[in-house]
Each structure stands twice: as structure tokens, then as C-alpha cells.
Amino acid sequence: MQANNSNEPDNVGTLMEWISSQPHLPKITEKDVKKFLHCNYDDVDGAKKTIENYYTFRTRCTDFFLSRDINEQTIQTAMNLMMFAVLPKPSPEGYRIAFCRLIDSDTTNYVYLHATKFLVMCLDLWMEEECFAPGHIIIIDMEGMHLGHMAKMKISVMKNYTYYTQEALPIRIKQLHFLNVVPFMDKLMFLMRPFLQQKILDAVNFHTTLESIFKSIPLECLPCQYGGEAGNLENLRRNYNLKLVKNRNKFIEEEAKYLVDETKRIPAPRRFMFGLFHRKA
């Protein structure tokens, strides 16, 4: 993990003290606290909200966060249908770059939930390693995607995925690039737009030609399949899949580790008469 975070020591201490007063939260290390502070640019209140969202969502969204054994058949199938790779060279700004695309355009075995669950696992591992980067870029090559994939999308899964990546995951998304934009991109955006924050919409870039992405990301940062100098994409994919396999036990252990205990959550005070009176807990 990179260590170029600049958390204020007082803010780390303040957040650790707050966590100790929240009995419903699991054990959270100082290292984890620094991740949440970093993604919120050292804002304590923002970090508190992200911590609550992260652990509460992981507890409630069992579709994403249960049965995360990398050897499980549905995850293996998703791994063979799509790729996730982390590019070795950061952008000139120091942003770390991840690359996603379909491997197989046949929708016979494509299940949107399983593909999204696999992507969430990849993002979780990426943030374990590179959460302290000054920012993150995700490139999505849409080649091979067609209306058959869109027909299998579930709004509830899309909503959960966008919530997790925007409100809970300790990530700083700076740029989102869509390569080989499909003709029905407007329909996809119609589905996604209600769930996207304005800052994410502002980060989105659409590319109908490969050359246009060079204005944002130098050739030296891109895989050789895209005219770049950052290595072979298939090798990068294979390396990341091996990394996922090596972290198999970690994914399994997290299923019971990163959970809130709702029976211990301190209820918020109820307000009456415009907030002048509070009911005692």
C-alpha cells in the first residue's frame, strides 16, 4: 500500500475516539481510519459518514458481500467473462488507473449481479493496495457490449453498485473513461443518471475514437493493445486474477468481519416540537 497520505494526527485521534463510542461498529484499525480520512480529504464528518455507510452497507447488501469465495462457480464465470486490471504506471497527476472490459461478448452466461459482484471484489482489493493515491481513474472499454447485456441489467443492482462506489468505498474517483462507446450509450446513461452524483457525472468522458483518450491519459500509461507502453493487458489481467486468488481467505474472512451489530446501535434522539424537546434514550 502506498503511504503518501497526509492525515492530520488530531483527526485520526478524533475519529478513533468517535468509533469507540459507536458500539454497533466492528473493530476498525487506525490504518482503516486513515483510509476513510484520506478519501474525504481529511474531513472528519465526511469520514464518519463514509464509515457508517461502508460497514452498514456491507452488512445489508448480502448480494455483494456474502459468498465471496473466488473459487465459487458464479464468480469464476464472471471472471472468465470480464477483465479487471490495474495499470502499472500512474497518470502525470499520480492517479492510479484501473481497466475494465468484457472478454466474451456472448450473453448466454452473463449475469449482471455476478459480474457486478466480481467488479466490487476487484475494487475492494484495489483500494486495499492503493487507497492512498491522490486519485483514481477507471477506464471501461465497451467493445463487445450489446443490447443483450443491457437487457440483463437490474436497476436494484445498479443502484447498489453506484451507492457503494460513491458513498461507502474509500476511493477518490477523478476520471471515468468509456472507450468504444456503444450506440445505445444514451439509454444506459438514462438508467444510471438518477444514481450518479454530479461530481461523478463531471468525471465521465466518452470516447468514440481511441485517439481522444490520449488527451487525458498519456500513451506511456496505457496498455500496448491501445497503442500504449504499459504492458500487455492480458498479462495484467492474469496477474490481477492471481492476486484475487491469493486473497481468497481474506475475502471469506471479511464476510463475518466487516459487519455492524444493529442491536448495539445507539438510536438517534427523536425530535418533537420542532426539535425543542428530545426523548431520552
C-alpha positions in Angstrom: 0.0 0.0 0.0 1.2 3.5 -0.8 1.8 5.6 2.3 1.6 9.1 0.8 -1.4 10.0 2.9 -1.4 13.3 4.8 -3.9 12.7 7.6 -3.8 15.1 10.5 -2.9 13.2 13.7 -5.5 15.1 15.6 -8.2 14.0 13.1 -7.1 10.4 13.4 -7.4 10.5 17.1 -10.8 12.3 17.0 -12.1 9.6 14.6 -10.8 6.8 16.7 -12.4 8.3 19.8 -15.8 8.6 17.9 -15.5 5.0 16.8 -15.1 3.8 20.4 -18.4 5.5 21.2 -20.3 3.6 18.4 -20.8 0.0 19.8 -22.5 -1.2 16.7 -19.4 -0.8 14.5 -16.9 -3.6 14.1 -13.2 -3.3 15.2 -11.7 -0.6 13.0 -7.9 -0.1 12.9 -6.0 3.1 12.7 -4.9 2.2 9.2 -8.6 1.9 8.2 -9.4 5.2 9.8 -6.6 6.8 7.7 -8.2 5.4 4.5 -11.6 6.9 5.3 -10.0 10.3 6.2 -7.9 10.3 3.0 -10.9 9.6 0.7 -12.7 12.5 2.4 -9.7 14.9 2.1 -9.2 14.8 5.9 -12.7 15.9 6.7 -13.8 14.2 10.0 -17.5 14.5 9.5 -17.2 13.1 5.9 -15.1 10.2 7.2 -17.7 9.4 9.8 -20.5 9.2 7.2 -18.3 7.1 4.9 -17.5 4.7 7.8 -21.2 4.3 8.7 -22.1 3.8 5.0 -19.3 1.3 4.4 -20.0 -1.1 7.3 -23.7 -0.8 7.3 -24.0 -1.4 3.5 -21.7 -4.4 3.6 -23.9 -5.8 6.3 -27.2 -5.2 4.5 -26.2 -5.9 0.8 -25.7 -9.6 1.0 -25.9 -9.9 -2.7 -22.4 -8.3 -3.0 -20.8 -9.3 0.3 -21.7 -12.9 1.0 -20.3 -16.0 -0.7 -17.2 -14.2 -1.9 -15.1 -17.3 -2.3 -13.1 -16.6 -5.5 -13.5 -20.3 -6.3 -17.3 -20.1 -6.2 -18.7 -21.0 -9.7 -20.6 -17.8 -10.3 -17.5 -15.7 -9.5 -15.4 -17.9 -11.7 -17.8 -17.5 -14.5 -17.8 -13.7 -14.1 -14.0 -13.8 -14.1 -14.0 -15.6 -17.4 -16.4 -13.1 -19.0 -14.8 -9.8 -18.0 -11.5 -8.4 -17.0 -10.2 -6.1 -14.4 -6.6 -5.0 -14.5 -4.5 -2.3 -12.7 -2.2 -0.5 -14.9 1.4 -0.2 -13.6 2.1 3.5 -14.3 0.1 6.3 -12.7 -1.1 9.4 -14.6 1.0 12.5 -14.6 -1.1 13.7 -11.6 -0.2 10.5 -9.7 -3.7 8.9 -10.1 -3.8 5.2 -10.2 -5.5 3.6 -13.2 -7.8 0.5 -13.5 -9.0 -1.0 -16.7 -12.2 -3.0 -17.3 -13.7 -4.7 -20.3 -15.7 -7.7 -21.5 -13.7 -10.7 -22.6 -16.6 -12.7 -24.0 -19.5 -10.8 -25.7 -21.8 -13.8 -25.6 -24.6 -13.1 -23.1 -25.5 -16.8 -22.5 -23.6 -17.0 -19.2 -23.7 -13.3 -18.4 -25.4 -12.5 -15.1 -25.3 -8.8 -14.2 -25.3 -9.4 -10.5 -22.4 -11.8 -10.6 -20.4 -9.5 -12.9 -21.0 -6.6 -10.6 -20.1 -8.6 -7.5 -16.9 -9.6 -9.1 -16.1 -6.0 -10.0 -16.8 -4.9 -6.4 -14.3 -7.6 -5.2 -11.7 -6.2 -7.6 -12.3 -2.6 -6.4 -12.1 -3.7 -2.8 -8.7 -5.3 -3.3 -7.5 -2.3 -5.4 -8.4 0.1 -2.6 -6.7 -2.2 0.0 -3.5 -1.6 -2.0 -3.8 1.9 -3.5 -6.4 3.8 -1.4 -3.8 6.5 -0.5 -3.2 7.5 -4.1 -4.1 11.2 -4.8 -6.9 9.9 -7.1 -8.2 7.0 -9.1 -9.1 6.6 -12.8 -11.2 3.9 -14.2 -11.2 3.1 -18.0 -14.1 1.0 -19.3 -13.8 -0.4 -22.8 -17.3 -1.1 -24.1 -16.2 -3.2 -27.1 -18.3 -6.4 -27.3 -21.2 -4.9 -25.3 -24.6 -5.0 -26.9 -28.2 -4.6 -26.1 -28.4 -8.2 -24.8 -26.2 -7.1 -21.9 -28.3 -4.1 -21.2 -31.4 -6.2 -21.2 -29.9 -8.3 -18.3 -29.2 -5.2 -16.2 -31.1 -4.9 -12.9 -31.9 -1.4 -11.6 -31.6 -2.6 -8.0 -28.1 -3.9 -8.6 -27.0 -0.8 -10.5 -28.4 1.4 -7.6 -26.5 -0.7 -5.0 -23.2 -0.6 -7.0 -23.3 3.2 -7.6 -24.2 3.8 -3.9 -21.3 1.7 -2.7 -18.7 3.3 -5.0 -19.9 6.8 -4.3 -20.9 6.7 -0.7 -19.0 3.9 1.0 -15.9 2.7 -0.8 -12.8 4.7 0.3 -11.9 5.8 -3.2 -11.2 9.2 -4.9 -12.6 8.8 -8.4 -11.1 11.6 -10.6 -11.9 10.3 -14.1 -14.1 7.8 -15.7 -13.4 7.0 -19.4 -15.7 5.0 -21.6 -13.9 3.7 -24.7 -15.6 2.4 -27.9 -18.9 4.0 -26.8 -21.9 1.9 -27.9 -24.7 3.4 -30.0 -27.1 2.9 -27.0 -25.0 4.8 -24.5 -27.7 7.4 -24.1 -30.1 4.7 -23.0 -27.5 3.4 -20.5 -27.0 6.9 -19.1 -30.7 7.3 -18.8 -30.7 4.3 -16.5 -27.6 5.3 -14.5 -28.0 9.1 -14.3 -30.5 9.1 -11.4 -28.0 7.3 -9.2 -24.9 9.3 -10.1 -23.6 12.3 -8.1 -22.8 15.4 -10.1 -19.1 15.1 -9.3 -19.1 11.7 -10.9 -21.0 12.9 -14.0 -18.4 15.7 -14.3 -15.7 13.0 -14.2 -17.2 11.0 -17.1 -15.5 11.1 -20.6 -16.9 9.4 -23.7 -14.5 8.3 -26.4 -15.7 7.2 -29.9 -12.1 7.1 -31.1 -9.0 5.8 -29.3 -7.0 8.9 -30.1 -9.3 11.1 -27.9 -8.3 9.4 -24.7 -4.7 10.4 -25.3 -5.6 13.9 -24.4 -6.3 12.7 -20.8 -4.0 9.8 -20.4 -0.5 9.6 -21.9 0.4 6.7 -24.1 3.0 5.6 -21.6 0.2 4.8 -19.1 -1.9 2.7 -21.5 -1.6 -1.0 -22.4 0.1 -1.9 -25.6 -3.2 -3.1 -27.1 -4.3 0.5 -27.1 -1.1 1.9 -28.6 0.5 2.5 -25.2 3.6 1.4 -23.3 2.3 0.0 -20.1 2.5 -3.7 -20.9 0.2 -6.4 -22.3 -3.3 -6.1 -21.0 -3.9 -9.9 -20.9 -0.8 -10.3 -18.7 -2.0 -7.6 -16.4 -5.4 -9.3 -16.2 -3.8 -12.6 -15.4 -1.7 -11.0 -12.7 -4.7 -9.4 -11.0 -6.7 -12.7 -11.2 -3.8 -14.4 -9.4 -3.8 -11.7 -6.8 -7.5 -12.3 -6.2 -6.9 -16.0 -5.8 -4.1 -15.3 -3.3 -6.5 -13.2 -1.3 -9.2 -15.9 -1.2 -9.1 -16.3 2.5 -9.2 -12.6 3.1 -12.4 -12.3 1.1 -14.0 -15.2 3.0 -13.0 -13.8 6.4 -14.3 -10.3 5.6 -17.8 -11.7 5.3 -18.1 -12.0 9.0 -15.7 -9.3 10.0 -16.9 -6.0 8.4 -20.4 -6.1 9.9 -22.4 -3.8 12.1 -24.4 -5.1 15.0 -27.8 -3.3 14.8 -28.8 -4.5 18.3 -26.0 -2.3 19.6 -26.6 0.8 17.5 -27.5 3.8 19.7 -30.8 5.2 18.4 -30.8 8.8 17.3 -32.9 11.1 19.6 -36.4 11.7 18.4 -37.3 15.3 18.0 -40.7 16.9 18.9 -42.0 20.5 18.8 -39.6 21.5 16.1 -36.6 20.0 17.9 -37.1 21.8 21.2 -37.5 18.7 23.2 -35.8 15.3 23.0 -37.0 11.9 24.1 -34.5 10.3 26.4 -32.9 7.1 25.0 
